[in-house]
Amino acid sequence: MFCSNCGKEISDNAYVCPGCGVKVRRNDPGEGPLGCWLGGVCFLWPIIGLILYLSWKEDKPLKAKSAGKAALWGFVIGVIFAIIYYGVIIASIASYGL
């Protein structure tokens, strides 16, 4: 493996380049964005997305960001649907004169 900053060859297990001291970026498959299923779970149950975001934000920042975005979108859309639903219910009750 080679350093992306100085081009020096470094060990595959290195965390920083011994030549220039820059942190090594690894192509770790665990560092990619969330999968479709886990993103859907975070969208449907935003509390799970929040928990995953908080637990992954240091170790897996890309996955944490994806989980946080899915949770935020799920929460916002849930609030919008709740407002529309309760608006329809209140209008329905008002039309019956209860």
Order of alpha helices (4+ residues) and beta strands (2+ residues): alpha-alpha-alpha
